[in-house]
Amino acid sequence: MALEFARVSESSSLPVRGRAVRPSGRHRRPVPSQLPPEAPALVLAVPGDAAGVAAELAAMVRVDNPQIEVCLAGLGEDAKELTSALEAAARTRPADGVAAIVVPLLTGPHPVADRLIAKAVAESGVNVTVTASLGPHPLLAEALHIRLADRGLARADRMRLLNISSPVDAVILATTGGENAVVEAQPTAVLLASRLTLPVLVASLDGTPTVADAAQRLRGIGAQRIALSPCLIGPEADPALAASVAAEIGAEFADPLGAHGLIADLAARAYGSVLAED
């Protein structure tokens, strides 16, 4: 089945002092094995509290990258925790250098989180770099594939043999963050569709196009068995949201990405890419 995918628009930039927001992309650099003591801190910014999945991801990044100072800051309602983390990073680094690299633990644009990050950076007065979100990226598509396979909704391998049937006919990639997040997730949907050799449409859990819209479109081209794949790490949405939306369209659903090693790797690579460009 052939599907058309929308063109990706460039994400809006977050205001930062002295630095532009770094774009995401396929060619993120790994972190150097050795860094000087004054290297910027890696500050992971997460919606809500700095606990649960976010804390597990931060621990993974620390274990895999002991040469980096890794901090985790929950954005809460006022981003004060992030402001404090940036100020603390600046106190132990040269005044003329970048004190921290802020990596949002998000798969795509998130208006509320983006606004809070920009607010914290401005209030801290610290020289920082804010990266784009973690997607789109092939590793994100791979993690989504794994989560679908974990629930028996996709083959675990990438074999393209016509005599091996897929558990489902199509997949809806579900995001939060409104229409902009849907557009930004289109490349990930294309990558996932390539892995699964199935149609994949992007829909919003909190805006338009809705999951119901995507389900109707897929059923219009003959898809009967549909799976919902939350393109979410976890903290950015109500844990029950994907389940309730999937029930409304009569679909099965995968778990959010959660504390997956590929997500921790993407966060570290976002940091490494900034170092490579400076």
C-alpha positions in Angstrom: 0.0 0.0 0.0 1.3 3.4 -0.9 0.8 6.4 1.4 1.8 10.0 0.9 3.7 11.7 3.7 3.7 15.4 4.5 6.8 17.5 4.0 8.6 18.3 7.3 8.7 21.9 8.4 11.6 23.3 10.3 11.0 23.4 14.1 10.9 26.8 15.8 13.9 27.9 17.7 14.2 28.4 21.4 15.8 31.6 22.6 19.1 30.9 24.2 21.9 33.2 25.4 24.7 33.3 22.8 23.8 30.1 21.1 21.2 28.9 18.5 19.1 25.8 18.9 20.9 22.8 17.4 18.9 20.9 14.7 18.2 17.2 15.1 19.1 14.8 12.4 20.5 11.5 11.2 24.2 12.4 11.7 24.5 12.9 15.4 28.0 12.4 16.8 28.9 10.1 19.6 30.4 11.6 22.7 34.2 11.8 22.8 35.7 9.2 25.2 37.6 12.0 27.0 36.5 15.5 27.8 38.2 18.4 29.7 37.0 19.3 33.2 35.4 22.4 31.9 33.2 20.6 29.3 29.6 21.6 29.4 27.2 19.7 31.7 24.6 17.6 30.0 21.2 18.8 31.4 18.3 16.5 30.6 15.1 18.5 30.7 11.9 16.5 31.2 8.2 17.5 31.5 6.9 17.0 35.0 9.1 15.6 37.7 12.7 14.3 37.5 11.7 10.8 38.5 10.6 7.5 37.1 11.4 6.9 33.4 13.4 10.2 33.3 15.6 9.2 36.2 16.2 5.8 34.6 17.3 7.4 31.4 19.6 9.8 33.2 21.2 6.8 35.0 21.7 5.0 31.6 23.4 8.1 30.1 25.7 8.4 33.2 26.7 4.7 33.1 27.4 4.8 29.4 29.2 8.2 29.4 31.1 8.5 32.7 33.1 11.4 31.2 30.0 13.6 31.2 28.5 15.5 34.1 24.8 14.5 33.7 22.0 16.4 35.4 18.3 15.8 35.3 15.8 18.6 35.7 12.0 18.3 35.9 10.2 21.3 34.3 7.2 21.1 36.6 5.0 24.2 36.2 7.7 26.9 36.4 11.0 25.3 35.3 12.7 26.5 38.5 14.6 23.2 38.8 16.1 23.7 35.3 17.0 27.3 36.1 18.8 26.1 39.3 20.6 23.3 37.4 21.9 25.8 34.8 23.1 28.2 37.4 24.9 25.4 39.3 26.6 24.3 36.1 27.8 27.9 35.4 29.4 28.2 38.8 32.0 25.5 38.1 32.8 26.5 34.5 34.7 29.4 32.8 32.6 32.5 32.3 33.4 32.7 28.6 32.4 29.1 27.8 29.2 27.2 27.4 28.1 26.0 30.8 25.6 23.4 29.8 23.9 21.7 26.9 20.2 21.2 27.5 18.7 18.1 25.8 14.9 17.9 26.0 13.8 14.3 26.8 11.1 14.6 24.1 10.7 12.8 20.8 9.4 16.0 19.1 8.2 19.6 19.6 6.2 20.2 22.8 4.9 23.8 23.1 4.6 23.7 26.9 8.0 22.1 27.5 9.7 24.3 24.9 8.3 27.4 26.5 9.4 26.4 30.0 12.9 25.5 28.7 13.2 28.9 27.1 12.0 30.6 30.3 14.5 28.8 32.4 17.4 29.7 30.1 16.4 33.3 30.0 16.0 33.5 33.8 19.3 31.8 34.5 21.3 34.2 32.4 23.7 31.3 31.7 25.5 30.7 28.4 23.9 27.4 27.3 23.0 25.5 24.1 19.6 23.9 23.8 19.3 21.0 21.3 16.3 20.1 19.3 14.2 17.1 20.5 15.4 13.6 19.9 13.5 12.9 16.8 13.4 12.3 13.9 16.1 9.7 13.8 16.6 6.1 12.7 17.3 5.0 16.3 13.9 6.4 17.3 12.2 4.3 14.6 14.1 1.3 15.8 13.0 1.8 19.4 9.4 2.2 18.2 9.7 -1.1 16.2 11.0 -2.8 19.3 8.2 -1.6 21.5 5.6 -2.9 18.9 7.4 -6.2 18.8 7.4 -6.4 22.6 3.6 -6.4 22.4 3.4 -8.9 19.5 2.3 -6.1 17.1 5.3 -6.4 14.8 7.8 -9.0 13.7 11.0 -8.6 15.7 13.1 -8.8 12.5 13.1 -6.8 9.3 12.6 -9.7 6.9 10.7 -8.7 3.8 9.4 -12.1 2.8 5.9 -12.0 1.3 4.9 -15.3 2.8 5.4 -14.1 6.4 2.3 -12.2 7.5 2.4 -9.2 9.8 0.5 -9.2 13.0 -1.2 -5.9 11.9 -2.1 -4.2 8.6 -1.1 -0.7 9.6 0.3 1.5 12.4 -0.7 4.9 13.8 2.3 6.8 15.2 0.8 8.9 18.0 2.4 12.1 19.3 1.6 14.9 21.6 2.4 18.6 21.0 -0.2 19.4 18.3 0.1 19.8 14.6 3.7 20.8 14.6 4.7 17.7 16.4 2.7 15.6 13.9 4.6 17.2 11.0 8.0 16.7 12.7 7.2 13.0 13.3 6.6 12.3 9.6 10.2 11.3 8.8 10.1 8.9 11.8 6.9 7.4 10.4 8.6 6.9 7.0 11.5 5.2 8.7 9.2 3.0 10.7 7.1 2.1 7.7 10.3 1.0 5.9 11.2 -1.2 8.8 7.7 -2.8 9.1 6.9 -2.7 5.3 3.5 -1.4 6.4 1.6 1.9 6.1 2.3 4.2 9.0 0.3 7.4 9.6 1.0 10.1 12.2 -1.8 11.4 14.5 -2.0 13.6 17.6 -3.2 12.5 21.0 -3.9 16.1 21.9 -4.8 17.8 18.7 -5.3 17.3 15.0 -5.2 15.1 12.9 -6.7 12.9 15.5 -6.1 9.1 16.0 -9.7 8.5 14.9 -9.0 10.5 11.7 -5.9 8.3 10.9 -7.8 5.1 11.7 -10.6 6.1 9.3 -8.1 6.9 6.6 -6.3 3.6 7.0 -9.5 1.6 7.0 -10.5 3.4 3.9 -7.5 1.7 2.1 -8.3 -1.7 3.5 -6.4 -1.9 6.8 -8.4 -3.8 9.4 -5.9 -4.6 12.1 -4.4 -1.3 13.3 -1.8 -0.8 16.0 -1.2 2.4 18.0 2.5 3.2 18.5 3.0 6.1 21.0 6.0 8.2 19.9 6.4 9.3 23.5 9.1 8.7 26.1 6.4 8.8 28.8 6.4 11.8 31.1 5.0 14.1 28.5 1.5 12.5 28.5 -1.0 10.8 30.8 0.1 7.1 31.0 -3.6 6.0 30.3 -4.0 8.3 27.3 -2.7 5.9 24.6 -4.8 3.0 26.1 -8.0 5.0 26.1 -7.5 6.3 22.5 -6.6 2.9 21.2 -9.8 1.5 22.8 -11.9 4.2 21.1 -10.7 3.0 17.6 -10.6 -0.7 18.5 -6.9 -1.0 18.1 -4.1 -2.6 20.1 -1.3 -0.5 21.3 2.4 -0.6 22.2 4.0 0.8 25.3 5.6 4.3 25.3 9.4 4.2 24.6 10.2 4.6 28.2 13.7 4.0 29.6 15.1 2.4 26.4 18.8 2.3 25.8 18.4 3.8 22.3 16.7 6.8 23.8 19.6 7.3 26.2 22.0 6.9 23.3 20.1 9.6 21.3 20.3 12.0 24.3 24.1 11.5 24.5 24.5 11.9 20.8 22.6 15.2 20.8 25.2 16.4 23.4 28.1 15.0 21.3 26.9 16.7 18.2 27.0 20.1 19.9 30.6 19.5 21.0 31.6 18.4 17.5 30.3 21.7 16.0 32.1 24.0 18.5 
